[in-house]
Amino acid sequence: MIKLSVFAGSLVLALMPLLAYAAEPCLPCHQEKSPGAVAQWQGSAHAKAGVGCEKCHGTDHEKMVKGEAKVGMKVCAPCHKKAYEEHRASRHGMGLHSGWGCTRKLPDRKPGECRFCHQEGDEAPRSDVQCARFLKQSPEMGEIGCNYCHSVEDACDSCHSKHMTDLKIVRDPNSCAKCHMGPDHPQWEMWQTSLHGTLNASAGRGTGPDCQSCHMPKGSHNVSIGLTMNSGGVPYPAAKAEPARAEMVNICSGCHAPSFARKELERNDQVRSQSLAILKEAEQVIWDLNDRGLLDPMPADRPPHPLSGPRLVTDSQMLYEDTSHIERLFFKMKKYDYARTVKGAYHQNPAYTHWYGNAELKMDLVDIKSEASRLKERKKGAAPAGVSEQQGAEDELKALKNKFDRGALSEDEYAKEKGKVLEKMR
């Protein structure tokens, strides 16, 4: 034991010149100002390999102080090429694309935010994708409530931490939990309370798989392997879905018979299809109210949507603020309950699939239909006596025209439905 201690001490002493050289001239100051970061770096594989501060942070100290010397993904790429390419091909590699938005025209924007979308000195953005919900937030909420997770696209330290390189950190499912939890995508909670998670906690990952076992097999940084739908739960086309399904069956086959894995996944596909049909039924109710001018308030009578202006939005850019009550119900249905139903099924969690998901999804539809009836009755009751029938027919014609204009009715369907209304008016 004494000999081992002496050897370890000698090794540290032998490495000290290398560590000091790698970090010069940063160490003297940062051992005092940020001792935690220095200690973490000293215990890292980077320090042992002689990769010093300037290798990642550069040498422009003024930029570092201003927060302009960001250690982005491209800084890590030359040494970690395989991980970089896998990450770029995955859903993590489009984190900002799905959760960001240009703040140029916002009155309370922070100029430093430009670095999320623009390379230094380049006016062309890296992406033209916008996120309406992000654009409605304050800079502070956007920073901690949105980009803390979505910056995973361009920041290895989102998962790996800033100065440590211990793989134990990223092999722990808790490293995924800070983003993959909550009402809209509680994958961590689903896994933790599933049979997989229970076995993992009691018998280890050799018996019960974790996030990394299924979504980062063999250490891959492509977290999208085997996924057959987009992040909103909409199925991919067969040409993309079928090879992805084969990948997932292959992963599951590490523990299960391929036929069993395939059957389980196909059942979950059916849950997804059934749930999507319920969601679409509710969405048509919302659009019918909009066609009839019955939303309260109508899009033209509230603050404009950041991307679409005074128009109804029920796709992935829909808001949870500056909206009508029935749209708020639909937001919960789509973003929370539909997601919990579908993702609960694929994560083998019966409670999330049924009670937290399916039951809520169906009760949402009840609430939405009830609110729609209330809005229609209110309009009918507000009509002057003796003109309600005529007014109702005119409203129906207007609604049909709106449906036709937005492509919900074909020309033949529009003519047929219009004819029915006109026949009743004779």
N, C-alpha and C positions, 0 to 999 in steps of 0.2 A: 504493500500500500504506500509505504514511504517512497519507494523507488518510482512508483507511478506518479505520485504528487510532484516529485522533483522533475520528472520528465515533462509533465503538463506545464509546470512553471517555466521550465526551460523553453518549451514551445512558444508560450505566450511572449517571453522575452525576445525570442528569435523573430517573432512576427511583428513586434512593436515598431521597429524601424519601417517595415513595409506599410503598416497601417498609418503611421504618422506621415510617411511620404505621400501616400495615396490621398490624404486629406489636407495636406498643406495647401494654402495657409489658413484653412478654415478652423482647424481644431482648437487653437489657443483661445479664440473668441467664443466659439460655440460650446466648448466644454463648460463655459460659465453661463452663456445665455440660453442654450437649449441642451442641457446635459442629457436629457432623455433621448433625444434624437441621436446624439453622438454615441451613447451607450448601445442603442439599438443597431446602429450601423456597425459598431465595433464587433458585435456578435453575429453579424450577417455574413453570408457567402460573398457578398460584394466586397467587404473589407478584406476577407481572406484572399480574394483574387486580385487585390490591389486596385479595385474600382473606387476611386475617390469621389468627393463631393462634386468637383467640377465636371466629371465625366457625365453626370446626369443634369446638374443644375447650371452648367456653364460657368463663365467667369465674370459676367456683368453683375456685380453686386447690387448696383442701383436698381436694375430690373427686378432682381430677387426681392428686394425690400418693397418695391411697388406691387409685387405679386404678378409680374408680367413674364417671369421666367418659368412658366408652367412645365412640369415634367410630364409631358403627354406620352401617348402610346408610341409615337415615332421615335422618341428618345430610347425606349426600351427595345424597339424592333431590331436594330442591328445585331444585338446579342441574343435575342429571343425570337428569331425569325419564325420558327414553326408555331409557337404559341401565338404570335402576332397574326399570322395568316389565318389560323383557326378561329381566333377571336373575331377578326374582321368578317369572317363568313357567317358568324352566328348572330342571334338576336341581340346579344350583348353589344355586338359591333354596330348596332344601329340605335343605341340608347338615346342619344341626343336627337337623332332623326325623328324619333317618335314622341319626344317629350319637350321639345324646344320650340322657339318661335322668335322671329326677328323683333327686337325691342326698339328698333330705330325710331319709330314714330310715337313711342310712348312717352308721356311727359315726365315720368319719374324713373326713366331708365338709368342704368349705371354704364358708363362708357366701357368699363372693363369687361362687360358681358360679350362684347364683340368677338373675343378670342374663342368663344365656344363654336362659332361658325366660320370664322375667317382665319386664315394663316396670316402671320404678320406681313404687312405690306401688300396684301392681296385683297382686292375688293370683291372678288367672286366668292360667294359662300360655298362651303363644302356640301351643303344640302339646301334644297328649296322646300323641304317639308316644314310645316308649321303646326304648332299645337295651340289651339284656341284656349284651352283651360290654363295653360301656362301664361298666356298673354293677359289673362284676367287677374293674375296674382300680383301682389306687391313684390318689389325686388327682393325683400327679405324672405317672403314665402317661396318665391321662385327658387331662391338659392338653397334653402334647407328643405323645403317641402317637395321640390321637383328635381332639381339638378343634383342633389346629394346622391340620388340613385341613378338618374339618367346620364350622368357624366361617366358611367361605366364604359361608354363607347370609347372614350379617349384617355382613360386613366386606369392603369394597372393597379394602382394603390386602392381602388375601390374595393378590391377583394384581398390584395396581398399586403396591405398596410404600406406605410410610406418608406420606412427604413429597415424593416425586418424582412428576412427571406425564409423564415421557418415555414415549411410546407404544412406543418400541423395546423397553422392558422386557417389556410384555405381548404384543408380537408375536413374541417369541422362544419357541419350543416348550419351552425349558428352564424357563420360568415354570410350565408345566403339570406338569413332571416331578416336582416335590417331592411331589405327591399322587398323580398317575396313573402309578405304577410299583409294583414289588414283586410278590409271589407271587399276589395276588388280582386285580389289575387292571393289568397291565404295559403299558398302552396306549402309553406313551412308548417303551419298549423295542421294542414291536411295530412302531410307526411308524418308529423310527430305523433298524431293520434290514430294513425292507420296501423294495420298489422305490421307493415314494413317498419314503421317507426318504433313500435312497441318492441319488436324483436331486436331492432338495432340497439335500443336502450338497455335491454336486458341481456342480450347475448352477443352484441357487437356487430360490426358491419359485414363480417363473414356470413352471418345468418340473416340479418336484416339490412337491406340496402338503404343508402341515404341519397341525398341530392346528387352528390358527386358520382356515386355508383351508376346511376341511371342517366344522368345528363352530362357527365364529363368522363365517360368510360376511358380507362387507361390513361387518365390525365389529360384528355383532349380539352382544348379551350373552346371548342365549338359546342356551346350549350344548347344548340337547336337540333342536334342529331335526333332523328326519330319523330319530330313533331309534324303533325299532319294538318295543322290549322294555324292561322295567324294569331297574334296576341289578343285579338278581339273574339276569338272562338269561331271564326268563319273558316270553313274547310278549304284547303288548298285544292286546285285542280288535280285530277287523277295523275297526270304526268309528273307532278311534284309530290303528291301524297303517297303514291304506291312505293317508290323507292325509300321514302322516309319511313313508312310502315315496316318495310323489310328490315331497316336498320334497328327499329325499336324491338321487333320480334327477336332479332339477334341478341340484343342487350338482355331482354327478359329471359332468353334461353340459357343464360348463365346460371339461372336457378330453376327455371320451369321448362316443361316440355313445350316446344314451339307451337304445337296445336293448341295447348292450353292458353298460352300467351296471346295467340291470334284470336281465339274465341273471346277472351276477356276484352281485348281492345276493340273488337267488332261490336260487342255489346255496348261499350262506351260510346262508340260512333253513333249508335242508335239513340242513346240518351241525348247526345249532342244534337242530332237531327230533330228529335221531338221537341227539345227545349228551344231550338232556333225557330221552329214553327210557331210556338207560343209567343215568342218575342216578336216575330213578324206580324202576328195578329194584332198585338198591342200597338205596334208602330203604325199600322194602317188606320187604327182608331184615331191616333193623334193627327195623322195627315188629313183624314176626313174632316176633323174639326177645323183644321187650318183652311181647307178648301171652302168651308162654310163660314169662315170668319168668326169662329166661336171660341178660339183660344183666349184665355184671360190672364194677362194681356196678349194681344196679337204681336207678332214679331216687330211690326212697324211702330208699335206703341211702347217700346222698351229700349234700353240702350242697345245699340247695334252689336251683332256678333262680330268679334275681332277679325274674322276672315270672310264671313259671308254677308255681313251687313244686316239689313232688316228682313231676313229670311228665316224660315224654320229650318233647323238643323237637327237631325236625329241620327247621324252617322257617328263615326269615331270622334268627330270634333264637337259633339254636343256639350253644352255647359250644364253646370249644376247651380248657376247663379244667373240673375237677370233673365228669368224664364217663368213659365206659367206653372201652376201647381201640378197639372196633369203631366207636363214634361218632366218635372222633378220626380214624379212617380216612375216615369219611364226610364229616367237616368238610373235610379236605384235598381230597377228591374234588369236593365242591360248591363251596367257596369259591375253590379254586385251579385245579384241573385242568379243571373244567367251564367256568369263566370264561375260562381261557386258550384253550381250544378254540374257544369261540364268538367271543370278542373278537379272537382271532388271525385267524379267518376273515374277519370284517368289516374288519379292518385289513390284509388282503391279505398276511399273513405266513405262508408255508407251514410254517416250522419251529415257530412257536408253535402253529399249528393242529394239526399232527400230533404231533411228538415231545414238545414241552412240554405239549401238551394232550391230544389224542385217545389217544395211546399210554398216558399216565399214567392217563387216565380209565378205560380198559379194564383196566389192571393193578390199579387200585383195586378194581374190581368183583371181580376174581379174589381179591384179599386179603380183601375183605369176606365173600365166600362161603366162603372157607377158614376164616376165623375163626368164622363162623356154624356150620359143620360141627363145628369143635372144641368149641364151647360145647354143642352138642346131644349130642355123644358123651360129654362130661364128665358131663352130666346123666344120660344113660343108664347110664353106668358106675357112678354113685353110687347107683343104685336097688338095694334088697335083692334077692337072688336069688329068682327065681320070681314076682316081682310086676311086672317091667318091662313086660310086655304090657298088664296092667290099668292100670298107672300111666300108660303111654303114651297109652292111650285117654282116660283122665280128663284128662290134660294137653291132649290135642287138643280135647276138649270145652270146656275152660276157655279155650283160645286162641281157639276159634271164638266163644265168648261175648264175649270182649274185643274181637274184630274187629267183631262186630255192634254192641256198645255204642258204639264210636267211629265207626261209620258206614261201615266198610270193606266190610261185607256188607249186602245188602238182606235184608228179612225172608224172602223166598223162597229166596235163596241160603243164608242161615243154616239154614233148615229142611232144605234139601237136603243140605248138608254134614254137619249134625248127624245126619241119618238114616243117612248112609253110615257114620259112626263107630259109631253104636248097632247097626247091622246086623252089624258086625265083632265086636262084643262079645257077641253071642248064642252 
